[in-house]
Amino acid sequence: MSFDARQIQFLQRLVEEHPTQRTAGVVAKHFCEHFSLGRHVGRFIEYHSEHHRMALSLLQAHDLPVKKPSARAMRADSAKYGGLSEKSLSAAPHSGSIAIKCLGNCLLGSTPLITPPSSYLVVTPEIGRHITCDRLMLVENLESFRHLEQYTWINFFNKNVMVIYRGDTDLSTGNVSLFLHTRSEPIWAFVDFDPAGLVIANSLPSGTLERLILPAWSSLRFLADTPRGRQLFDEQYSYAQGVLNRTVHPLLKNAWEVMLELRSGVTQERMMHAVPKSDM
């Protein structure tokens, strides 16, 4: 017999916490009925010291970890136990990671970091904090981040730039936000030209936004003249207007004024086709 993750965690809590009772839920009733683990009394399962020892014996007999793994446990940690799938109880492979591209001469210690076109590195924030650069650049969308070199209109002004993907369900946006708060370099924001994109730029650590990466206004106005652009604006306006009407950053105020005039937006993917002239 094998146990699933919920059952394993239930046994681990019995061993660690030594509870005297638990609500008679599905897992608790399963162990009570099939393993005589605990005594069913009304809405609860009662436990005594022999039951705590029994939970420990069940884990050990099935070659399972007695203690709950840390939040950053790897699949290799789970694979040590013969009764446990390498995927069980371990963190997702990209948990606690951020994705970066290194443009120019970014260094990890004395080692140059190179990311070929259409590639990126996945590192822990701890490693990222030791990378030296001149500027940080936040990119909203993964495809644009991956193929950033194809945006030929972006001028990097010969700076050494660590580009950071904002994140998604696999690469946590929370990790990126915390990471940006540990750095002191000015930040360039390359986001969709829509209300949600400007809200992302507005959420950067106070005083760090140096540059909003956008094509020339003439090109942006042309690219915004689409049904999709107007749809983006209409869908996002109601929830974003409060934040953007209150923003005090000159770059964001200017971009918001243009967006209100156009009543439309432009995705990063569409910006790839902008004329090769730098932004603001």
C-alpha positions in Angstrom: 0.0 0.0 0.0 1.2 3.5 -0.8 0.1 6.8 0.7 -0.7 10.0 -1.1 0.8 13.4 -0.2 -2.1 14.4 2.0 -1.9 11.1 4.0 1.9 11.5 4.4 1.5 15.0 5.7 -1.2 14.0 8.1 1.1 11.3 9.6 4.0 13.7 9.8 1.8 16.2 11.7 0.8 13.5 14.2 4.5 12.7 14.8 5.6 16.3 15.1 2.7 18.0 16.9 1.4 15.1 19.1 -2.2 16.3 19.0 -4.8 14.9 21.4 -7.5 15.1 18.8 -8.3 16.0 15.2 -11.5 16.7 13.3 -12.8 13.5 11.8 -12.0 14.4 8.2 -11.6 12.0 5.3 -7.9 11.3 6.0 -8.2 11.0 9.8 -11.2 8.6 9.4 -9.2 6.5 6.9 -6.4 5.9 9.2 -8.7 5.3 12.2 -10.8 2.7 10.3 -8.0 0.9 8.4 -5.1 1.2 10.8 -6.8 1.7 14.2 -4.9 5.0 14.4 -6.9 7.0 16.9 -10.3 6.6 18.5 -13.4 8.0 16.8 -15.5 10.1 19.3 -18.3 12.2 17.7 -16.9 14.7 15.3 -13.3 14.1 16.4 -10.6 11.4 16.3 -8.8 11.2 19.7 -5.1 10.4 19.9 -2.8 9.1 22.7 0.9 8.6 22.8 0.7 5.1 21.3 -1.1 6.6 18.3 1.7 9.1 17.8 4.2 6.2 17.9 2.1 4.3 15.5 2.1 7.2 13.0 5.9 7.2 13.2 6.0 3.4 12.6 3.8 3.7 9.6 6.1 6.3 8.0 9.2 4.3 8.7 7.7 1.0 7.6 6.8 2.6 4.2 10.2 4.3 3.8 8.7 7.8 4.0 10.2 11.0 5.5 9.3 11.5 9.1 9.5 15.3 8.9 7.9 17.5 6.4 10.5 18.6 3.8 11.4 22.3 3.6 9.6 24.6 1.1 12.7 24.3 -1.2 13.1 20.6 -1.1 14.2 19.2 -4.5 13.0 16.0 -6.2 16.4 14.5 -5.3 15.5 14.9 -1.6 12.2 13.0 -2.2 13.9 10.3 -4.3 15.9 9.2 -1.3 12.8 7.6 0.1 11.7 4.3 -1.5 8.0 4.8 -0.7 7.8 8.3 -2.2 7.6 9.6 -5.7 10.4 12.0 -6.6 7.6 14.6 -7.3 5.8 14.2 -4.0 6.3 16.8 -1.3 9.1 18.5 -3.3 9.0 22.1 -4.5 8.2 22.7 -8.2 11.5 22.8 -10.3 11.3 26.6 -10.7 10.2 27.4 -7.2 12.3 30.1 -5.6 13.8 31.1 -9.0 13.9 34.1 -11.3 14.6 34.3 -15.1 17.3 36.7 -16.3 19.1 37.7 -19.5 22.5 39.4 -19.3 23.3 42.1 -21.9 26.7 43.7 -22.0 29.2 42.7 -19.3 27.2 41.5 -16.3 29.4 39.6 -13.9 28.9 36.9 -11.2 32.0 37.6 -9.2 34.6 37.8 -11.9 32.8 35.5 -14.3 31.0 37.1 -17.3 27.4 35.9 -17.7 26.4 35.3 -21.4 22.9 34.6 -22.6 22.8 33.9 -26.4 19.9 35.3 -28.4 16.5 33.8 -27.6 17.8 32.2 -24.4 17.8 33.1 -20.7 19.1 31.8 -17.3 17.1 30.6 -14.4 18.8 31.4 -11.1 17.9 31.8 -7.4 17.4 35.3 -6.1 20.4 34.7 -3.9 22.6 34.2 -6.9 20.9 37.1 -8.7 21.9 39.4 -5.8 25.6 38.8 -6.5 25.4 39.7 -10.2 26.9 43.1 -11.0 25.3 45.4 -13.7 24.6 49.0 -14.5 20.8 48.7 -14.9 17.9 46.3 -14.3 15.2 45.9 -16.9 11.9 44.3 -16.1 10.0 42.7 -19.0 6.4 41.8 -18.7 5.9 38.9 -21.2 7.9 35.8 -21.6 8.0 35.7 -25.4 9.3 39.3 -25.5 11.8 38.6 -22.8 13.1 35.5 -24.6 13.4 37.3 -28.0 14.4 40.7 -26.7 17.2 41.0 -29.2 14.7 41.2 -32.0 13.4 44.5 -30.6 16.0 46.4 -32.7 14.6 49.8 -31.8 15.6 49.5 -28.1 18.7 51.4 -27.3 20.7 50.0 -24.4 23.1 53.0 -24.4 26.1 50.6 -23.9 25.0 49.8 -20.4 25.4 46.4 -18.7 21.8 45.4 -18.2 20.4 42.5 -16.2 17.0 41.8 -17.8 14.4 40.1 -15.5 11.2 38.4 -16.5 8.3 39.5 -14.4 7.1 36.0 -13.8 4.1 33.7 -14.1 2.7 30.6 -12.5 6.0 28.8 -12.7 8.4 31.7 -12.0 6.8 33.6 -9.1 6.1 37.3 -9.6 6.5 37.6 -5.8 10.1 36.4 -6.0 10.9 39.0 -8.6 9.3 41.8 -6.6 11.3 40.8 -3.5 14.4 40.6 -5.6 14.0 44.1 -7.1 13.7 45.5 -3.5 17.1 44.1 -2.7 18.8 46.0 -5.6 19.8 49.6 -5.9 20.3 50.0 -9.6 17.8 52.2 -11.7 15.1 50.1 -13.4 13.9 50.2 -16.9 10.4 48.9 -17.4 9.4 47.2 -20.7 5.7 46.4 -20.4 2.6 46.3 -22.6 1.4 49.7 -23.5 -1.9 49.2 -21.8 -3.4 50.1 -18.4 -2.2 46.9 -16.8 1.3 47.4 -18.1 1.5 50.9 -16.7 0.2 49.6 -13.3 3.1 47.1 -13.3 5.6 49.9 -13.9 4.0 52.0 -11.2 4.4 49.1 -8.7 8.2 49.1 -8.9 10.1 50.1 -5.8 9.8 53.8 -5.1 12.2 56.0 -6.9 13.7 53.2 -9.0 11.9 53.7 -12.4 14.4 55.5 -14.7 13.0 54.6 -18.1 9.8 53.3 -19.7 10.8 51.3 -22.7 8.4 52.3 -25.6 8.8 53.0 -29.3 8.7 56.5 -30.6 5.3 58.1 -30.0 4.6 58.3 -33.7 5.2 54.6 -34.1 3.2 53.8 -31.0 0.2 55.7 -32.2 0.3 53.8 -35.5 0.6 50.4 -33.7 -2.2 51.3 -31.3 -4.8 51.8 -34.1 -6.3 48.3 -33.8 -9.5 46.6 -32.5 -7.3 44.5 -30.2 -5.6 47.6 -28.7 -9.0 49.3 -28.1 -10.3 46.1 -26.5 -7.3 45.9 -24.1 -7.9 49.5 -23.0 -11.6 49.0 -22.5 -11.1 45.8 -20.5 -8.5 47.2 -18.2 -9.5 50.9 -17.8 -11.9 50.5 -14.9 -9.6 48.8 -12.5 -6.4 50.6 -13.5 -7.6 54.2 -13.7 -7.5 54.9 -10.0 -3.9 53.9 -9.7 -2.8 55.7 -12.9 -4.7 58.9 -12.2 -2.8 59.2 -8.9 0.6 58.3 -10.2 3.2 61.1 -9.7 6.0 59.7 -11.9 6.5 61.9 -14.9 7.1 59.0 -17.3 3.9 57.2 -16.3 1.9 60.4 -16.2 3.0 61.2 -19.8 2.3 57.6 -21.0 -1.1 57.6 -19.3 -2.1 60.9 -21.0 -1.2 59.5 -24.4 -3.1 56.3 -23.7 -6.2 58.2 -22.6 -6.0 60.2 -25.8 -5.7 57.0 -28.0 -8.2 55.0 -25.9 -6.1 52.0 -27.0 -3.1 49.9 -26.2 -0.2 48.0 -27.8 1.1 44.6 -26.7 4.8 44.0 -26.4 4.6 41.4 -29.1 3.2 44.0 -31.6 6.0 46.5 -30.6 8.5 44.1 -32.2 7.4 45.7 -35.5 8.1 49.3 -34.4 10.4 51.5 -36.4 14.0 51.3 -35.2 14.1 54.5 -33.2 14.5 54.5 -29.5 11.9 55.5 -27.0 12.0 58.1 -24.3 
